[in-house]
Amino acid sequence: MAILYGIHAVEEALAAGRPLERVLVARGRGGRRVEEAVRGARAANIPVRFVGRAELDRLAGSPDHQGVAAVVGAKRYVDLENLLAAARPPALFLLLDSVEDPRNLGAILRTAYCAGVDGVVLPERRAAGITPAAEKVSAGASAYIAVARVTNLGRALERLKEAGCWLVGLDERAPQVFTDADFTSPVGIVLGGEGRGLHEHVRAKCDFVVSIPTVGSITSLNVSVVAGVVLYEALRQRRAKGVLEP
């Protein structure tokens, strides 16, 4: 069991029908959204418990809970094969090579969901998973987007190729600009971790490696920003070509 905290994250968990053991509310915490969350929990026969703020800080492991948290089963990862089978053509996947900060992961999941990504693939080792901190930053998106966690990212990349996906990696050293890449076919976008970027063996498996141009002496962007820039270019191209509904 894990603690999911933050009003938006709890609201989205209730809306998505995630199995919650109970909802926790800080005593004295009021407001329309809190009252709606309490009503939603009770309508779903989920117990609501009012606790002191200090206890909620301790349970959440953070003071950033906005007075609301929930005891929830950990997010279930999906099998990679199921992720591939459920994708809408032309498939759009996001693969993360060792993103370690759960806050970055949460921000990426929210962007991925809003940009129409069919699924996210994470490695099991040396990478953040769907923790309460990631779920809070995702502001509920983690309840909706499918995530597969794999033992070997390289094999997962090969499996996407077998399924007909082109692989586009992001690397600040690449001479080709990301807007020149074609994102309208089935594609897996591959992002590197904080600081180190793509591992060389992962980079070598990409069909194309592209960069985001910058101005000035800083040449790299935060990985969650990179995700937003590239995924919305993919969404723009797909809408312009009529692949997706506007």
BELKA-V537044 format. One record per residue. N is the residue number from 0. RES is the residue in three letters. PHI is phi in degrees with one decimal (none if undefined). Layout:
N_RES_PHI ; N_RES_PHI
//
This chain:
0_MET_none ; 1_ALA_-138.9 ; 2_ILE_-101.2 ; 3_LEU_-101.7 ; 4_TYR_-131.8 ; 5_GLY_106.7 ; 6_ILE_-60.6 ; 7_HIS_-66.6 ; 8_ALA_-62.7 ; 9_VAL_-69.0 ; 10_GLU_-57.1 ; 11_GLU_-69.0 ; 12_ALA_-62.8 ; 13_LEU_-65.3 ; 14_ALA_-65.4 ; 15_ALA_-82.3 ; 16_GLY_74.7 ; 17_ARG_-65.2 ; 18_PRO_-70.2 ; 19_LEU_-110.7 ; 20_GLU_-77.3 ; 21_ARG_-165.7 ; 22_VAL_-106.6 ; 23_LEU_-112.9 ; 24_VAL_-129.1 ; 25_ALA_-68.4 ; 26_ARG_-57.7 ; 27_GLY_87.3 ; 28_ARG_-81.7 ; 29_GLY_-119.5 ; 30_GLY_110.9 ; 31_ARG_-59.1 ; 32_ARG_-67.3 ; 33_VAL_-66.1 ; 34_GLU_-62.4 ; 35_GLU_-66.8 ; 36_ALA_-64.8 ; 37_VAL_-63.6 ; 38_ARG_-63.3 ; 39_GLY_-63.0 ; 40_ALA_-64.3 ; 41_ARG_-66.8 ; 42_ALA_-63.9 ; 43_ALA_-93.0 ; 44_ASN_61.1 ; 45_ILE_-99.8 ; 46_PRO_-60.6 ; 47_VAL_-115.0 ; 48_ARG_-121.9 ; 49_PHE_-97.1 ; 50_VAL_-131.1 ; 51_GLY_-68.3 ; 52_ARG_-62.4 ; 53_ALA_-62.7 ; 54_GLU_-66.6 ; 55_LEU_-67.4 ; 56_ASP_-57.5 ; 57_ARG_-67.9 ; 58_LEU_-65.5 ; 59_ALA_-75.7 ; 60_GLY_73.4 ; 61_SER_-164.0 ; 62_PRO_-84.2 ; 63_ASP_-93.0 ; 64_HIS_-90.3 ; 65_GLN_59.7 ; 66_GLY_82.6 ; 67_VAL_-139.4 ; 68_ALA_-150.3 ; 69_ALA_-147.5 ; 70_VAL_-88.6 ; 71_VAL_-138.9 ; 72_GLY_-65.5 ; 73_ALA_-59.2 ; 74_LYS_-57.6 ; 75_ARG_-86.6 ; 76_TYR_-79.2 ; 77_VAL_-102.3 ; 78_ASP_-72.3 ; 79_LEU_-58.3 ; 80_GLU_-63.3 ; 81_ASN_-67.2 ; 82_LEU_-61.9 ; 83_LEU_-65.4 ; 84_ALA_-67.6 ; 85_ALA_-86.7 ; 86_ALA_-68.0 ; 87_ARG_-86.8 ; 88_PRO_-72.4 ; 89_PRO_-75.9 ; 90_ALA_-61.8 ; 91_LEU_-133.3 ; 92_PHE_-118.5 ; 93_LEU_-124.2 ; 94_LEU_-118.2 ; 95_LEU_-112.9 ; 96_ASP_-94.6 ; 97_SER_67.1 ; 98_VAL_-77.2 ; 99_GLU_-101.7 ; 100_ASP_-86.7 ; 101_PRO_-61.7 ; 102_ARG_-70.4 ; 103_ASN_-62.5 ; 104_LEU_-60.3 ; 105_GLY_-60.9 ; 106_ALA_-64.2 ; 107_ILE_-65.7 ; 108_LEU_-61.6 ; 109_ARG_-65.2 ; 110_THR_-63.0 ; 111_ALA_-60.5 ; 112_TYR_-62.9 ; 113_CYS_-68.3 ; 114_ALA_-91.9 ; 115_GLY_85.7 ; 116_VAL_-68.0 ; 117_ASP_-79.6 ; 118_GLY_-177.6 ; 119_VAL_-116.9 ; 120_VAL_-116.5 ; 121_LEU_-121.4 ; 122_PRO_-77.7 ; 123_GLU_-73.8 ; 124_ARG_-102.2 ; 125_ARG_52.5 ; 126_ALA_-155.5 ; 127_ALA_-68.9 ; 128_GLY_-109.5 ; 129_ILE_-81.4 ; 130_THR_-89.5 ; 131_PRO_-55.2 ; 132_ALA_-64.4 ; 133_ALA_-65.4 ; 134_GLU_-64.0 ; 135_LYS_-64.5 ; 136_VAL_-66.4 ; 137_SER_-68.5 ; 138_ALA_53.8 ; 139_GLY_98.9 ; 140_ALA_-63.4 ; 141_SER_-65.0 ; 142_ALA_-74.3 ; 143_TYR_-110.0 ; 144_ILE_-85.6 ; 145_ALA_-78.8 ; 146_VAL_-130.6 ; 147_ALA_-107.5 ; 148_ARG_-117.4 ; 149_VAL_-118.0 ; 150_THR_-76.4 ; 151_ASN_-138.8 ; 152_LEU_-66.0 ; 153_GLY_-60.1 ; 154_ARG_-66.7 ; 155_ALA_-63.5 ; 156_LEU_-62.0 ; 157_GLU_-63.8 ; 158_ARG_-66.3 ; 159_LEU_-63.6 ; 160_LYS_-62.3 ; 161_GLU_-60.8 ; 162_ALA_-82.5 ; 163_GLY_97.0 ; 164_CYS_-93.7 ; 165_TRP_-83.4 ; 166_LEU_-111.6 ; 167_VAL_-117.3 ; 168_GLY_-96.6 ; 169_LEU_-108.2 ; 170_ASP_-148.5 ; 171_GLU_-62.1 ; 172_ARG_-85.3 ; 173_ALA_-69.2 ; 174_PRO_-75.2 ; 175_GLN_-79.9 ; 176_VAL_-84.4 ; 177_PHE_-59.8 ; 178_THR_-71.1 ; 179_ASP_-84.0 ; 180_ALA_-78.5 ; 181_ASP_-95.9 ; 182_PHE_-104.1 ; 183_THR_-88.8 ; 184_SER_-88.0 ; 185_PRO_-56.2 ; 186_VAL_-147.3 ; 187_GLY_-116.2 ; 188_ILE_-94.4 ; 189_VAL_-114.8 ; 190_LEU_-114.5 ; 191_GLY_-86.9 ; 192_GLY_-80.0 ; 193_GLU_-63.6 ; 194_GLY_84.1 ; 195_ARG_-94.2 ; 196_GLY_71.0 ; 197_LEU_-73.5 ; 198_HIS_-67.3 ; 199_GLU_-61.2 ; 200_HIS_-69.0 ; 201_VAL_-75.0 ; 202_ARG_-57.0 ; 203_ALA_-66.3 ; 204_LYS_-85.4 ; 205_CYS_-76.7 ; 206_ASP_-74.0 ; 207_PHE_-136.7 ; 208_VAL_-126.2 ; 209_VAL_-128.9 ; 210_SER_-130.8 ; 211_ILE_-106.1 ; 212_PRO_-67.7 ; 213_THR_-128.6 ; 214_VAL_-116.8 ; 215_GLY_100.3 ; 216_SER_-85.7 ; 217_ILE_-89.6 ; 218_THR_-106.9 ; 219_SER_-126.1 ; 220_LEU_-115.2 ; 221_ASN_-58.5 ; 222_VAL_-61.4 ; 223_SER_-70.3 ; 224_VAL_-68.8 ; 225_VAL_-56.2 ; 226_ALA_-57.9 ; 227_GLY_-63.4 ; 228_VAL_-62.4 ; 229_VAL_-73.2 ; 230_LEU_-65.9 ; 231_TYR_-78.8 ; 232_GLU_-68.9 ; 233_ALA_-61.8 ; 234_LEU_-63.7 ; 235_ARG_-61.9 ; 236_GLN_-61.7 ; 237_ARG_-68.0 ; 238_ARG_-70.0 ; 239_ALA_-64.3 ; 240_LYS_-86.1 ; 241_GLY_81.1 ; 242_VAL_-72.1 ; 243_LEU_-118.1 ; 244_GLU_-68.1 ; 245_PRO_-68.1
//
